Amino acid sequence: MDLIHAIALAIIEGLTEFLPVSSTGHMIIYSSLAGIAGNEFTKLYTVDVQFGCILSVLVLYHRRFMTNVQTGTFTVPGYLKSFPPKLQPMLDFYSKILIAFLPAAVIGFLLNDFIDSLLENVVVVAIMLLLGGIILVFIDRIVTRQPKDGDVTVADAIRIGFFQCIAMVPGVSRSAATIIGGMFQGLTRTQAAEFSFFLAVPTMAAASGYKLLKTYKLLQPADYQTLLIGNVIAFIVGMLAIRGFVGFLTRYGFKVFGYYRIVLGLLLLGLVAAGVKLDVI
C-alpha cells in the first residue's frame, strides 16, 4: 500500500467514522477496488487509523471528558453518593461509558477471528449497507418514544452497548447502531450522537490497540510514518465531520444517510451480479 492509498483511506475513515454509513464498509470497498485489500499492512492500517478519530473526539469534547459538563438533568446514583460531589458527575460519565463498552469488549474478543473473516467479504458489506439504509429511512417512524429530559442511565448504557455489538458485522456502522440504540432509550438525536462519539473512544482504542499489539512486529520503519500521516489526516477530517454531522442530524435526521446506503448497497450487489470481482482473495 503506497502513501496515496493511505491518505485516501484516512480521509474515508475521518469522513465516515462518525456518520451512520459504516467507515469499515467504505474502507473495505475502497481497498477492494484499489487492489490492496489482501495486503496485511492494509488490514492493520484500516483499524489503527482510527486513533486519529479517537483524538478528534477527545479534543472536541474535552470539557465532557475532563470536567463532565452534563447535557441533561443529573441525579446522583446511589452507588456514587459516597464520593465527593465534584467527582460524582465525572465518575457517572465514565462508569456509563465503561458499562456500554463491556458487551463489545467481551463479544469482540471471543469472536475476533470470525469478525476478521467477515471483513474480507464485500457482499456482506453491501447487504448490511442496504438493510441499514432501509432502517435509517424509517427510523423516525420506528422510534415513537418521546425524548426524555435526563441524561443516559445505567440501563440505557447497557442496552446501547449491546446495540453496538451489531456493528461488528461490517457495513452495519458502529455510529448508526449506537445512535439508533440511544434513540430507542429515549435520547434525542443529539444526545444519542454524542454518546455514540464518547463510546467510540474506548471501543476504537481497544480494537486499534489490540490489532497493533498482535501485528506490530511485522511493521517496517516506513509503516510507522504512514500510520502517523494517516492518523493526522483522520484527526483533522474527523473533527470537521463531527461538527457538521451533529448540526445536520438535528435539522434533517437520518433519511439522507439511509438513501445513500441503499444506493451504495444496490450498486455493490449489482457489480457482484455482473461478475465484477470485489471480494478479497
C-alpha positions in Angstrom: 0.0 0.0 0.0 1.5 3.3 -1.1 1.1 6.7 0.5 -1.7 7.8 -1.9 -3.8 4.9 -0.8 -3.0 5.6 2.8 -4.2 9.2 2.5 -7.3 8.1 0.7 -8.2 5.6 3.4 -7.5 8.2 6.2 -9.9 10.6 4.5 -12.5 7.9 4.2 -12.1 7.0 7.9 -12.3 10.6 9.1 -15.4 11.3 7.0 -17.3 8.2 7.7 -16.4 7.0 11.2 -19.0 9.2 13.0 -21.6 9.1 10.2 -24.2 6.2 10.1 -22.8 4.9 6.8 -20.1 2.4 8.0 -16.5 3.5 7.9 -15.2 -0.1 7.9 -17.5 -0.9 4.9 -16.3 2.1 2.9 -12.6 1.2 3.6 -13.2 -2.4 2.6 -14.9 -1.2 -0.7 -12.0 1.2 -1.4 -9.3 -1.4 -0.6 -11.0 -4.0 -2.8 -11.4 -1.7 -5.8 -7.8 -0.4 -5.4 -6.5 -4.0 -5.2 -4.8 -3.6 -1.8 -7.3 -5.4 0.4 -5.2 -8.6 0.6 -2.2 -6.7 1.9 -1.5 -7.4 5.6 -0.5 -3.8 6.3 -3.8 -2.6 4.8 -5.7 -4.7 7.3 -3.7 -3.2 10.2 -3.9 0.3 8.8 -7.7 0.4 8.4 -8.0 -0.4 12.1 -5.2 1.7 13.5 -6.0 4.8 11.5 -8.9 5.1 14.0 -6.5 6.6 16.6 -6.8 9.9 14.8 -10.6 9.8 15.1 -10.4 9.0 18.8 -8.2 12.1 19.3 -10.7 14.3 17.4 -13.5 13.3 19.9 -11.2 13.9 22.9 -10.3 17.4 21.6 -13.8 18.5 20.6 -15.4 17.2 23.8 -12.6 17.8 26.2 -14.8 19.5 28.7 -17.0 16.4 29.0 -14.0 14.2 29.4 -12.2 16.5 31.9 -15.0 18.1 33.9 -18.1 16.4 32.6 -20.5 19.2 31.8 -23.8 17.4 31.8 -26.2 17.7 28.9 -29.3 16.8 30.9 -30.6 16.7 34.4 -28.1 15.0 36.6 -29.3 12.8 39.5 -26.7 11.3 41.7 -26.9 7.5 41.5 -26.8 5.7 44.8 -23.5 4.0 44.2 -21.8 7.4 43.8 -23.2 9.2 46.9 -20.1 8.3 49.0 -17.8 10.2 46.6 -17.1 13.9 46.8 -19.8 15.9 45.0 -17.4 17.4 42.5 -16.3 13.9 41.3 -19.8 12.5 41.0 -20.7 13.7 37.5 -17.3 12.6 36.1 -17.5 9.2 37.7 -21.0 8.8 36.5 -19.9 9.7 33.0 -17.0 7.3 32.8 -18.9 4.5 34.5 -21.7 4.6 31.9 -19.2 4.6 29.0 -17.4 1.6 30.6 -20.7 -0.2 31.0 -21.7 0.4 27.4 -18.2 -0.7 26.2 -18.1 -4.0 28.0 -20.5 -6.0 25.7 -18.4 -5.2 22.6 -15.2 -5.9 24.5 -16.3 -9.4 25.6 -18.0 -10.4 22.4 -15.3 -8.8 20.2 -12.6 -10.8 22.0 -14.5 -14.1 21.8 -15.4 -13.7 18.1 -12.3 -11.9 16.8 -11.4 -14.5 14.2 -14.9 -14.7 12.9 -15.2 -10.9 12.7 -11.9 -10.7 10.8 -13.3 -13.2 8.2 -16.3 -11.0 7.6 -14.0 -8.1 6.9 -12.9 -9.9 3.7 -16.3 -10.0 2.1 -17.7 -7.1 0.2 -21.1 -8.8 -0.3 -21.7 -8.8 3.4 -20.9 -5.1 3.4 -23.3 -4.5 0.6 -26.2 -6.3 2.2 -25.7 -4.6 5.6 -25.5 -1.2 3.9 -28.8 -1.9 2.1 -30.6 -3.2 5.2 -29.2 -0.5 7.4 -30.2 2.1 4.9 -33.8 1.0 4.9 -33.9 1.2 8.7 -32.5 4.7 8.7 -35.1 5.9 6.2 -37.9 4.9 8.5 -36.2 5.2 11.9 -38.1 8.3 12.9 -41.3 6.4 12.4 -40.0 3.3 14.1 -38.8 5.2 17.2 -42.0 6.7 18.6 -40.9 7.1 22.2 -40.8 10.7 23.4 -37.3 12.0 24.2 -36.6 12.3 27.9 -35.2 15.3 29.8 -32.4 13.4 31.7 -29.0 12.1 30.7 -28.1 8.5 29.9 -28.9 6.0 32.7 -27.0 2.8 33.6 -29.8 0.7 32.0 -29.6 2.9 28.8 -25.8 2.4 28.7 -26.1 -1.4 28.9 -28.7 -1.6 26.1 -26.7 0.8 23.8 -23.7 -1.4 24.5 -25.5 -4.4 23.1 -26.7 -2.4 20.1 -23.0 -1.6 19.4 -22.2 -5.3 19.1 -24.4 -5.4 16.0 -21.8 -3.2 14.3 -19.2 -5.9 14.5 -20.7 -7.1 11.2 -19.0 -4.8 8.6 -21.4 -2.5 6.8 -23.7 -2.1 9.8 -22.0 1.1 11.1 -21.0 1.5 14.8 -22.3 5.0 14.7 -25.7 4.0 13.3 -26.1 1.1 15.7 -25.3 3.1 18.8 -27.3 6.2 17.8 -30.3 4.1 17.0 -29.8 2.2 20.2 -29.8 5.6 22.1 -32.9 6.8 20.4 -34.7 3.6 21.5 -33.8 4.5 25.1 -35.5 7.9 24.7 -32.4 10.0 23.9 -32.7 12.9 21.5 -30.8 12.7 18.2 -28.1 15.0 19.6 -27.8 13.1 22.9 -27.6 9.7 21.1 -25.0 11.0 18.6 -22.8 12.5 21.4 -23.0 9.3 23.5 -22.0 7.4 20.4 -18.9 9.6 20.0 -18.0 9.1 23.6 -18.4 5.3 23.4 -16.3 5.3 20.3 -13.2 6.3 22.3 -12.7 3.1 24.4 -14.2 0.9 21.6 -11.9 2.1 18.9 -8.9 2.4 21.2 -9.3 -1.3 22.3 -9.8 -2.5 18.7 -6.8 -0.5 17.4 -4.6 -1.3 20.3 -5.3 -5.0 20.1 -4.6 -5.1 16.4 -1.4 -3.2 16.8 -0.3 -5.4 19.6 -0.8 -8.5 17.5 1.0 -7.3 14.4 3.5 -4.6 15.4 6.4 -7.0 14.9 5.6 -7.2 11.2 5.8 -3.4 10.7 8.7 -1.8 8.9 10.1 1.7 9.8 8.3 3.3 6.8 5.0 1.8 8.0 5.1 3.8 11.2 5.5 7.0 9.2 2.5 6.0 7.1 0.4 5.4 10.2 1.4 8.7 11.6 0.4 10.6 8.5 -2.8 8.7 8.2 -3.8 9.4 11.8 -3.1 13.1 11.5 -5.4 13.3 8.4 -8.1 11.2 10.1 -7.9 13.5 13.1 -8.4 16.7 11.0 -11.2 15.2 8.8 -12.9 13.6 11.8 -13.2 16.9 13.6 -14.8 18.5 10.6 -17.1 15.5 10.2 -18.3 15.6 13.8 -19.0 19.3 13.8 -21.0 19.0 10.6 -22.8 15.8 11.4 -24.4 16.9 14.7 -25.9 20.0 13.2 -27.1 18.2 10.1 -28.6 15.3 12.1 -30.5 17.7 14.4 -32.1 19.5 11.5 -32.7 16.8 8.9 -32.5 13.4 10.6 -31.3 10.2 9.0 -33.1 9.9 5.7 -30.2 11.2 3.5 -27.8 8.7 5.0 -30.4 6.0 4.6 -30.9 6.7 0.9 -27.1 6.9 0.4 -26.6 3.5 2.0 -29.4 1.9 -0.1 -27.9 3.3 -3.4 -24.4 2.2 -2.5 -25.5 -1.3 -1.3 -27.5 -1.9 -4.5 -24.6 -0.7 -6.7 -22.2 -3.1 -5.0 -24.7 -6.0 -5.3 -25.2 -5.1 -9.0 -21.4 -5.1 -9.6 -21.1 -8.5 -7.9 -24.1 -9.9 -10.0 -22.3 -8.5 -13.2 -19.3 -10.6 -12.4 -17.0 -7.9 -11.1 -14.6 -9.4 -8.6 -14.7 -7.4 -5.4 -14.0 -9.9 -2.7 -10.6 -10.2 -1.1 -8.6 -13.1 -2.3 
